[in-house]
Amino acid sequence: MSRKKDALSVEQALEIALRSCRVTAPEICPIDDCAGRILAEDMRAAISSPPFRRSAMDGFAVRSEDLDGASEDKPVALTVLGCNDAGSPAVHHIGKGETARIMTGGVLPEESDAVVKQEIVMLCDENGTMVPAGGVTEDGAGGAYTRAVFFTQPKSGDCFSPVGEDMREGEILAGAGETLDASALAAGAAAGLHMITVRKQVRAAVICTGDELTLPGQPLEEGKIYGSSHLYLMTRLMQCGCSVPQAYFAGDDPSVIAQMIREQIGAGAQLIVTTGGVSVGRKDYLPDVIHMIGGEVLFHGIDVKPGMPSMLSRAEGTLILSLSGNPYSCACIFELIGRPMITAMLGKRIIRDQVLQIPAADSYDKRSPVRRILRGQFDGVCVHFSNRQRNGQMAAGIGCNCLIDIPAGNEGIREGDMLRIILINQFL
């Protein structure tokens, strides 16, 4: 397709695409199955965490008032009632002059208000023999060492976690539209959640057109090539939160293409991505196919290279994103238009890609009369151009994590020039 005067900018095409998206319905899933899913409603803590006062170290739970004035010169001895191991509280109450040994994570007795670490406590037996507390495993009731000797005065609140230190019951842990990452899921589990309300995955389909395409593993006949764009699209669709049962190859028969699109609409596809057939060649049938199935073309043509002939349509509520048959043209517009569409359909809070101004690590001498999108690798400091930028070169994308946005009229890039880059290798 030659450049059209009425072709839309990338931004205009994206706005039309986003306005056309419908958010998927919510569903309730086990928390173990929610990694990478998008919250459909705020995730609130079901319980406080920790749900009890929890010791932050191995030591002794005390009433701080019982150790008023304790020092090296004036040690204070308390009676050891027993030990509260993590998960097994044995001592629920202590009175005046009493203490309980406590392990990290153990429950504090109700009357205690501080924990003294065992490294600064001595244990004493009935004969007055004292040993460092850290070297003793049996003490208190049933043990040889029945008293703990303290040489310092703790402050109320020392060395334990209060109820709800991490999160309080009813607290919003993550908001609707946020991605459930490892931290969010761990917090949810700690807060007593086992079922989470998330957005349903987008049901997507990939249909490749072109008689020249051969499935990987099949004999390659003269003039044929192995299809590759379907694997790029399926992989990215799944990474973005879509359910993609399989890819379909339709050849160049308009009736077959139309039938495949109808079948996917009937199967509940919310997004269909097609490759090939959108330009002005003899077998570019997609615009006609959309009319055949009673669809509506929302835009056809974007003022950018590669991917200028890209088209977006809608039929019976299903969005159809039709991309070029050239592998990088297909990948480029999917990243610029398709990915944001999916994030919108999933109700994700942040839809726009992260855009940075980054210095070029090297030069790119080719002029860009039209806005051009190149593959690049951002190393955290500057951006490197892929050494191959032709539309049919898929290997050039290996290791790339960004798109480089070159404005129309650019006469070439020199090392150190500031470039606008779009980060793309972030799983949604």
Summary of the structure (lengths in Angstrom):
residues: 428
radius of gyration: 32.4
end to end distance: 32.1
largest distance: 103.2
contacts: 1412
relative contact order: 0.14
helix: 20%
strand: 32%
